[in-house]
């Protein structure tokens, strides 16, 4: 279905049949049966029962059982039930997990955290402040290649044990986002990894997976499945017996397995599937804000993309509304993105996106020397809708005299090429990133010192604004800085925001609690999931 839809889409655009807008939102909702989805929700009833499983398909496997070295959403999602955070800071509240409480000093530079009493690792050993101190220590060793939570503006924090369940972190300078960063820290067990010369390359990463969450690793069949079972010594009640992830790169195979009952939850990413499962009384559709921006980035190492006039030409040639309509089909699935932050971001600013102007684009294509050139566009083939976006972009750039060669890579291969290899062998890349909550966490996307530093077109002014935004706890001042930052990123033509998506799940009606916490990656708290009769 996906391939057929893509080819029909390109044919339609070639014949000039694809409209540039997404249409009326209310009409779109009626088309895909929104009223029926609401009715399903209201009619759903059932008595809670013990046991059962969540069985879900994933397009790609984890690379190890150590969550600290998972960079993709898929790996983070699969290991989320195994590793609890300390706490989660959201816009309206703080939700505590391993931590029982935390206290932030008035100047924001000291955070004291108390762990819950009686916590255990999956092998039965107690979780204490000593584990936390050790986690900071090994992260500060560059050989371990994970410094998250240990630095503020590239300066180390200090951490000390107060008692067996309490620790204190002192920051070298103010960091408004550090509280959220600390809360999201996932811990490794000291007694398992202590003595390993290099944790990043430790063989234990492939065999242990000793965590702190409501589910523990039962079996990992690489390339096939990850089976997790209930951890009986978790600090609160766990309803389901198991969580199972099956590796299925093919979306058609996922759909067949879902309808056969092999899966009881599946992501819906196209309008035809939305309509199909909205009309099926066996399922409920759960819609969450994905908190994610999908975008097309320019490779700073590409000789052609180093010229900002070339990047301006491409931005002017792209009709983002038509890309989103063609790839997703409905505003209930996705809407055009204007800026690099989503609306769930604390400091989202509603600024105008790049203006679609095909005549201006043609002029810039000629003056920048892009006319007749062939650009290489890479995309993550494991992510829904990326191929369709690539095909529409290919057609739109062809209309202004630019040829595009598109190549898809599965997640790990794509990340290696897109993030880690500073080569100019590709020009454009389609990816997406989570931008929920405090956007300081997004610095790695845009700073010259950040995650994309090898391949991103950025500026010193952008890096400066990131630092300024984190160096104040005044929310109004931060809002002004981040508004300026969004404009600076736009003006530098680092990337073209494409879509702001909904995360939609088709769920077996017997499974409840999927929308208990409206956050993505989904199921922040797996204990809220349960089965009904």
C-alpha positions as CSV (number, residue, x, y, z in Angstrom):
1,X,0.0,0.0,0.0
2,X,2.8,2.4,0.9
3,X,4.6,1.9,-2.4
4,X,1.4,2.3,-4.5
5,X,0.4,5.4,-2.6
6,X,3.9,7.0,-3.2
7,X,3.8,6.3,-6.9
8,X,0.3,7.6,-7.3
9,X,1.3,10.7,-5.4
10,X,4.2,11.5,-7.7
11,X,2.0,10.9,-10.8
12,X,-0.6,13.3,-9.4
13,X,1.9,16.0,-8.7
14,X,3.4,15.7,-12.2
15,X,-0.1,16.2,-13.6
16,X,-0.6,19.3,-11.4
17,X,-3.3,17.7,-9.3
18,X,-1.9,18.1,-5.9
19,X,-3.1,21.2,-4.1
20,X,-0.7,23.4,-2.2
21,X,-2.8,23.6,1.0
22,X,-4.0,21.0,3.4
23,X,-7.7,21.9,3.2
24,X,-10.3,22.6,5.9
25,X,-9.4,21.0,9.2
26,X,-13.0,20.2,10.1
27,X,-13.7,18.6,6.7
28,X,-10.6,16.5,7.2
29,X,-11.7,15.3,10.5
30,X,-15.1,14.2,9.1
31,X,-13.3,12.4,6.2
32,X,-11.3,10.2,8.5
33,X,-14.1,9.4,10.9
34,X,-13.1,11.5,14.0
35,X,-16.6,11.3,15.3
36,X,-16.5,7.5,15.3
37,X,-13.2,7.5,17.1
38,X,-14.7,9.6,19.9
39,X,-17.7,7.4,20.0
40,X,-15.5,4.3,20.4
41,X,-13.7,6.0,23.3
42,X,-17.0,6.8,25.1
43,X,-18.5,3.3,24.5
44,X,-15.4,1.4,25.6
45,X,-15.9,-0.4,28.9
46,X,-14.4,-3.4,30.6
47,X,-13.4,-4.8,33.9
48,X,-9.7,-4.7,34.8
49,X,-8.0,-8.1,34.9
50,X,-4.6,-9.2,36.0
51,X,-1.9,-10.3,33.6
52,X,-1.7,-10.0,29.8
53,X,0.9,-8.6,27.5
54,X,1.6,-5.6,25.3
55,X,2.9,-6.9,22.0
56,X,4.2,-4.2,19.6
57,X,6.2,-4.2,16.4
58,X,9.3,-2.0,15.9
59,X,10.9,-1.2,12.6
60,X,14.5,-1.8,13.9
61,X,16.2,-3.5,16.8
62,X,18.1,-2.1,19.7
63,X,21.9,-2.1,19.3
64,X,22.6,-3.3,22.9
65,X,20.8,-3.7,26.3
66,X,22.4,-0.5,27.6
67,X,20.0,2.4,27.2
68,X,22.8,5.0,27.5
69,X,24.1,4.1,24.1
70,X,20.8,4.1,22.3
71,X,20.5,7.2,20.1
72,X,17.3,6.4,18.1
73,X,13.7,6.6,19.3
74,X,13.2,3.0,18.6
75,X,15.9,1.8,21.0
76,X,14.9,4.3,23.7
77,X,11.3,3.1,23.3
78,X,12.1,-0.6,23.7
79,X,14.4,-0.1,26.7
80,X,12.1,2.5,28.5
81,X,10.3,-0.2,30.5
82,X,13.7,-1.5,31.8
83,X,15.3,1.7,33.0
84,X,13.4,4.3,35.2
85,X,14.4,7.9,35.3
86,X,14.9,9.8,38.5
87,X,11.9,12.0,37.8
88,X,10.3,13.8,34.8
89,X,9.8,17.6,34.6
90,X,6.8,18.5,32.4
91,X,5.2,21.8,31.8
92,X,2.6,21.4,34.5
93,X,4.1,19.0,37.0
94,X,7.0,16.8,38.2
95,X,6.5,13.0,38.2
96,X,8.7,11.0,40.4
97,X,10.1,7.5,39.7
98,X,13.4,6.4,41.4
99,X,13.4,9.7,43.2
100,X,11.0,10.4,46.1
101,X,11.6,14.1,46.1
102,X,14.1,16.8,45.0
103,X,14.8,20.3,46.2
104,X,16.2,23.1,43.9
105,X,18.0,26.0,45.6
106,X,16.7,29.5,45.0
107,X,19.6,30.3,42.7
108,X,19.0,27.1,40.7
109,X,22.6,25.9,41.2
110,X,22.1,23.2,43.8
111,X,19.7,20.2,43.5
112,X,19.3,17.7,46.3
113,X,17.6,14.5,45.4
114,X,16.2,11.8,47.7
115,X,15.7,8.3,46.4
116,X,12.8,6.1,47.3
117,X,13.6,3.6,50.1
118,X,13.7,-0.1,49.2
119,X,14.4,0.3,45.5
120,X,16.0,-2.8,43.9
121,X,17.9,-3.5,40.7
122,X,16.5,-6.4,38.6
123,X,19.0,-8.8,40.1
124,X,17.8,-8.0,43.6
125,X,20.6,-5.7,44.8
126,X,19.6,-2.4,46.4
127,X,19.6,1.0,44.6
128,X,21.4,3.6,46.6
129,X,23.1,7.0,46.4
130,X,26.4,5.1,45.8
131,X,25.0,4.0,42.4
132,X,24.2,7.6,41.5
133,X,27.7,8.9,42.4
134,X,29.3,6.1,40.4
135,X,27.1,6.9,37.4
136,X,28.4,10.5,37.4
137,X,31.9,9.3,37.8
138,X,31.9,6.9,34.8
139,X,30.1,9.4,32.6
140,X,32.8,12.0,33.3
141,X,35.4,9.6,31.7
142,X,35.6,10.5,28.1
143,X,36.4,7.0,27.1
144,X,32.9,6.0,28.1
145,X,31.4,8.3,25.5
146,X,28.4,9.5,27.5
147,X,28.6,12.7,29.4
148,X,24.9,13.5,29.7
149,X,24.0,15.2,33.0
150,X,27.6,15.8,34.0
151,X,28.4,19.1,32.3
152,X,26.9,22.6,32.2
153,X,28.2,24.8,29.4
154,X,31.1,22.2,29.0
155,X,32.0,22.6,32.7
156,X,31.7,19.7,35.1
157,X,29.1,19.6,37.8
158,X,30.1,18.3,41.3
159,X,28.1,15.5,43.0
160,X,28.3,14.3,46.6
161,X,26.6,11.7,48.7
162,X,24.5,13.1,51.6
163,X,23.3,9.7,53.0
164,X,22.5,6.3,51.6
165,X,19.4,7.6,49.8
166,X,20.3,11.2,49.2
167,X,22.7,13.0,46.9
168,X,23.4,16.6,46.0
169,X,24.5,18.1,42.7
170,X,26.2,21.5,42.5
171,X,26.4,23.3,39.2
172,X,29.4,25.4,38.1
173,X,26.9,28.1,36.8
174,X,23.2,28.6,36.3
175,X,21.5,26.1,33.9
176,X,17.8,26.5,33.7
177,X,17.4,23.2,31.9
178,X,19.6,21.1,34.2
179,X,16.8,20.1,36.6
180,X,15.0,18.3,33.7
181,X,18.3,16.8,32.5
182,X,19.1,15.4,35.9
183,X,15.6,14.0,36.3
184,X,15.8,12.2,33.0
185,X,19.0,10.4,33.9
186,X,18.9,6.6,33.5
187,X,21.2,4.7,35.9
188,X,23.4,1.7,35.4
189,X,24.0,-0.7,38.4
190,X,27.4,0.0,39.9
191,X,27.9,-3.6,41.1
192,X,27.5,-4.9,37.5
193,X,29.7,-2.5,35.6
194,X,32.3,-1.4,38.2
195,X,35.7,-2.5,37.0
196,X,34.9,-2.4,33.3
197,X,37.7,-0.5,31.6
198,X,35.4,0.9,28.9
199,X,31.6,0.8,29.5
200,X,30.8,2.0,25.9
201,X,32.4,-1.2,24.5
202,X,31.7,-3.6,27.4
203,X,30.5,-7.0,26.4
204,X,28.1,-6.7,29.3
205,X,26.0,-4.3,27.2
206,X,25.0,-7.3,25.0
207,X,24.2,-9.7,27.8
208,X,23.1,-7.9,31.0
209,X,20.4,-5.2,30.8
210,X,20.0,-5.0,34.6
211,X,17.8,-2.1,35.1
212,X,15.4,-0.5,37.6
213,X,12.1,-0.2,35.8
214,X,8.8,-2.2,36.0
215,X,10.0,-4.8,33.5
216,X,13.2,-6.8,33.3
217,X,14.9,-8.4,30.3
218,X,13.8,-12.0,29.8
219,X,15.1,-12.7,26.3
220,X,16.7,-10.8,23.5
221,X,16.8,-12.5,20.1
222,X,18.8,-10.0,18.0
223,X,17.0,-9.0,14.9
224,X,13.8,-10.8,16.0
225,X,12.4,-9.7,19.3
226,X,12.9,-8.3,22.8
227,X,10.8,-9.9,25.6
228,X,10.5,-8.2,28.9
229,X,8.8,-9.7,32.0
230,X,7.3,-8.1,35.1
231,X,9.7,-7.2,37.8
232,X,8.0,-8.5,41.0
233,X,10.1,-6.3,43.4
234,X,9.2,-3.0,41.7
235,X,8.1,-0.4,44.2
236,X,4.5,-0.3,42.9
237,X,2.0,-2.6,41.3
238,X,2.8,-3.8,37.8
239,X,-0.4,-5.0,36.0
240,X,0.8,-6.8,32.8
241,X,2.9,-9.9,32.8
242,X,5.1,-9.0,29.9
243,X,6.0,-6.4,27.2
244,X,7.2,-7.8,23.9
245,X,8.7,-6.0,20.9
246,X,8.9,-7.8,17.6
247,X,11.2,-6.5,14.9
248,X,9.2,-5.9,11.7
249,X,10.7,-3.4,9.3
250,X,7.9,-4.0,6.8
251,X,4.7,-2.0,7.5
252,X,2.5,-4.5,5.6
253,X,3.8,-7.3,7.7
254,X,3.0,-5.3,10.8
255,X,-0.5,-4.7,9.7
256,X,-1.1,-8.4,8.9
257,X,0.3,-9.4,12.3
258,X,-1.9,-6.8,14.1
259,X,-5.1,-8.0,12.4
260,X,-4.2,-11.6,13.1
261,X,-3.9,-10.8,16.8
262,X,-0.1,-11.3,17.0
263,X,0.2,-7.6,18.0
264,X,-2.2,-5.7,20.1
265,X,-0.9,-2.2,19.4
266,X,0.3,-0.6,16.1
267,X,1.2,2.9,15.0
268,X,-1.0,4.4,12.4
269,X,0.8,6.8,10.1
270,X,-1.4,7.1,6.9
271,X,-4.9,8.4,6.3
272,X,-6.1,5.1,4.8
273,X,-5.1,3.1,7.9
274,X,-6.7,5.8,10.1
275,X,-10.0,5.4,8.3
276,X,-9.7,1.6,8.3
277,X,-9.2,1.2,12.0
278,X,-11.5,4.0,13.0
279,X,-14.3,2.0,11.3
280,X,-13.3,-1.3,12.9
281,X,-15.1,-2.0,16.2
282,X,-12.3,-4.3,17.4
283,X,-9.9,-1.3,17.9
284,X,-9.6,2.1,19.5
285,X,-7.5,4.9,18.1
286,X,-5.4,6.8,20.6
287,X,-4.0,10.1,19.5
288,X,-1.1,11.7,21.3
289,X,1.0,14.9,20.5
290,X,4.2,13.5,19.2
291,X,6.2,16.5,20.2
292,X,8.5,16.0,17.2
293,X,9.6,18.0,14.2
294,X,10.4,16.2,11.0
295,X,12.8,18.3,8.8
296,X,15.1,18.3,5.8
297,X,18.6,19.2,6.8
298,X,21.5,20.6,4.6
299,X,24.9,19.0,4.8
300,X,27.5,21.6,5.7
301,X,30.2,19.3,4.2
302,X,28.5,19.3,0.8
303,X,30.3,21.7,-1.6
304,X,27.0,22.6,-3.1
305,X,25.2,23.2,0.3
306,X,27.9,25.4,1.7
307,X,26.5,28.2,-0.3
308,X,23.6,29.8,1.5
309,X,22.1,31.0,-1.8
310,X,21.8,27.4,-2.8
311,X,20.0,26.6,0.5
312,X,17.7,29.5,0.0
313,X,16.8,28.3,-3.5
314,X,15.9,24.9,-2.2
315,X,13.8,26.3,0.7
316,X,11.9,28.6,-1.7
317,X,11.2,25.6,-4.0
318,X,9.6,23.5,-1.4
319,X,5.9,23.7,-0.9
320,X,5.8,22.3,2.7
321,X,1.9,22.1,2.8
322,X,1.9,20.0,-0.4
323,X,4.6,17.7,1.0
324,X,2.7,17.1,4.2
325,X,-0.6,16.6,2.4
326,X,1.0,14.2,0.0
327,X,2.9,12.2,2.6
328,X,0.4,12.1,5.4
329,X,-3.0,12.8,3.8
330,X,-4.7,14.5,6.7
331,X,-4.2,17.2,9.3
332,X,-5.3,14.6,11.9
333,X,-2.0,12.8,11.1
334,X,0.4,15.8,10.6
335,X,0.4,19.5,10.0
336,X,3.1,21.7,8.2
337,X,5.9,22.7,10.6
338,X,6.9,26.4,10.6
339,X,9.8,26.5,13.1
340,X,12.3,24.0,14.6
341,X,10.3,23.7,17.9
342,X,7.0,21.9,18.2
343,X,4.0,23.4,20.1
344,X,4.7,21.2,23.1
345,X,7.9,23.0,23.6
346,X,8.0,25.3,26.6
347,X,9.3,28.2,24.4
348,X,7.6,27.5,21.1
349,X,7.2,30.7,19.0
350,X,4.7,30.9,16.2
351,X,7.0,32.4,13.5
352,X,6.5,32.2,9.8
353,X,8.2,29.4,7.9
354,X,10.0,29.7,4.6
355,X,7.9,31.2,1.8
356,X,7.1,29.0,-1.1
357,X,8.0,31.0,-4.2
358,X,8.8,28.9,-7.3
359,X,9.8,31.8,-9.5
360,X,12.2,33.1,-6.9
361,X,13.5,29.6,-6.5
362,X,14.2,29.3,-10.2
363,X,16.2,32.5,-10.2
364,X,18.3,31.4,-7.2
365,X,18.8,27.9,-8.7
366,X,20.4,29.6,-11.8
367,X,22.5,32.2,-9.8
368,X,23.8,29.6,-7.3
369,X,24.8,27.1,-10.0
370,X,22.3,24.4,-8.9
371,X,20.6,24.2,-12.3
372,X,21.0,20.8,-13.8
373,X,22.9,19.5,-10.8
374,X,22.0,16.2,-9.1
375,X,21.6,16.3,-5.3
376,X,21.7,13.2,-3.1
377,X,19.0,13.0,-0.5
378,X,19.2,10.4,2.3
379,X,16.4,9.5,4.7
380,X,15.6,7.1,7.5
381,X,13.7,4.3,5.9
382,X,12.7,2.9,9.3
383,X,10.6,6.1,10.0
384,X,7.0,6.3,8.8
385,X,6.3,8.7,5.9
386,X,9.9,9.6,5.2
387,X,10.0,7.9,1.8
388,X,6.8,9.7,0.7
389,X,8.3,13.0,1.8
390,X,11.4,12.3,-0.1
391,X,9.4,11.5,-3.3
392,X,7.5,14.7,-3.1
393,X,10.6,16.8,-2.5
394,X,12.3,15.0,-5.5
395,X,9.4,16.1,-7.7
396,X,9.2,19.7,-6.4
397,X,13.0,20.3,-6.9
398,X,12.8,18.8,-10.4
399,X,10.3,21.6,-11.3
400,X,13.0,24.2,-10.6
401,X,15.8,22.4,-12.5
402,X,17.4,20.3,-9.7
403,X,17.7,16.5,-10.0
404,X,17.4,14.5,-6.7
405,X,18.7,11.0,-6.1
406,X,17.1,9.5,-3.0
407,X,18.4,6.7,-0.8
408,X,16.9,5.2,2.3
409,X,18.9,3.7,5.2
410,X,17.6,1.8,8.2
411,X,18.0,3.7,11.5
412,X,21.5,2.8,12.6
413,X,23.0,3.1,9.1
414,X,21.2,6.4,8.6
415,X,22.5,7.8,11.9
416,X,26.0,6.8,11.1
417,X,25.8,8.7,7.8
418,X,23.7,11.7,8.9
419,X,25.2,12.4,12.3
420,X,28.7,10.9,12.7
421,X,30.4,10.9,9.3
422,X,31.7,14.3,8.3
423,X,31.7,13.6,4.5
424,X,30.1,15.5,1.7
425,X,28.7,12.4,-0.1
426,X,25.1,13.5,0.5
427,X,23.5,16.9,0.2
428,X,20.1,16.7,1.9
429,X,18.8,14.5,4.7
430,X,15.3,13.8,6.1
431,X,15.1,13.1,9.8
432,X,13.1,14.0,12.9
433,X,13.8,14.9,16.5
434,X,11.9,15.2,19.7
435,X,11.5,18.8,20.9
436,X,9.1,18.3,23.9
437,X,9.5,20.3,27.1
438,X,12.5,22.5,27.8
439,X,14.1,23.1,24.4
440,X,17.6,23.5,25.8
441,X,17.9,19.8,25.3
442,X,17.7,20.5,21.5
443,X,21.0,22.4,21.6
444,X,22.8,19.3,20.3
445,X,20.9,19.7,17.0
446,X,22.1,23.2,16.3
447,X,25.2,24.1,18.2
448,X,28.6,23.8,16.6
449,X,29.6,21.8,19.7
450,X,26.6,19.6,19.4
451,X,25.4,16.3,18.0
452,X,25.2,17.5,14.4
453,X,28.3,19.6,14.6
454,X,30.0,17.5,11.8
455,X,27.2,18.1,9.3
456,X,25.1,21.1,10.3
457,X,25.1,24.6,8.8
458,X,25.2,26.7,11.9
459,X,26.6,30.0,13.2
460,X,28.4,31.4,16.2
461,X,25.4,33.6,17.0
462,X,23.2,30.4,17.3
463,X,25.7,28.8,19.7
464,X,25.8,32.1,21.7
465,X,22.0,32.2,22.0
466,X,21.8,28.6,23.2
467,X,24.2,29.4,26.1
468,X,22.3,32.6,27.0
469,X,19.0,30.8,27.1
470,X,20.3,28.3,29.6
471,X,22.2,30.8,31.7
472,X,19.0,32.4,33.1
473,X,16.1,31.1,35.2
474,X,14.0,34.1,34.3
475,X,11.3,32.5,32.1
476,X,10.4,35.7,30.3
477,X,14.0,36.4,29.4
478,X,14.4,32.9,28.2
479,X,11.3,33.2,26.0
480,X,12.8,36.3,24.3
481,X,16.1,34.5,23.8
482,X,14.5,31.4,22.3
483,X,12.3,33.5,20.0
484,X,15.4,35.2,18.7
485,X,17.1,31.8,18.4
486,X,14.3,30.3,16.3
487,X,14.6,33.3,13.9
488,X,18.4,32.9,13.8
489,X,18.2,29.2,12.9
490,X,15.7,30.1,10.2
491,X,17.9,32.9,8.8
492,X,21.0,30.6,8.7
493,X,19.0,28.0,6.6
494,X,20.2,25.1,8.7
495,X,17.2,23.0,7.8
496,X,13.6,23.2,6.4
497,X,11.0,22.2,9.0
498,X,8.5,19.8,7.3
499,X,5.9,18.3,9.6
500,X,4.6,18.4,13.2
501,X,3.0,15.0,13.6
502,X,0.5,13.3,15.8
503,X,1.4,9.9,17.3
504,X,-1.6,7.6,16.6
505,X,-2.0,4.1,17.9
506,X,-4.5,1.5,16.9
507,X,-5.1,-0.5,20.0
508,X,-6.9,-3.7,20.9
509,X,-9.9,-2.5,22.9
510,X,-9.0,-4.8,25.8
511,X,-5.8,-2.8,26.4
512,X,-6.3,0.2,28.6
513,X,-4.1,3.1,29.8
514,X,-2.4,4.0,26.5
515,X,-3.2,7.6,26.9
516,X,-2.6,7.9,30.7
517,X,0.4,10.2,30.1
518,X,0.2,12.2,26.9
519,X,3.9,12.0,26.0
520,X,6.1,10.5,23.3
521,X,7.9,8.2,23.3
522,X,4.7,6.5,24.5
523,X,4.1,4.8,27.8
524,X,6.3,6.8,30.1
525,X,4.8,4.7,33.0
526,X,4.1,1.1,31.9
527,X,2.4,0.4,35.2
528,X,-0.6,2.4,34.0
529,X,-1.3,-0.2,31.2
530,X,-3.7,-3.0,32.0
531,X,-6.0,-5.5,30.3
532,X,-9.8,-5.7,30.6
533,X,-12.3,-8.5,30.0
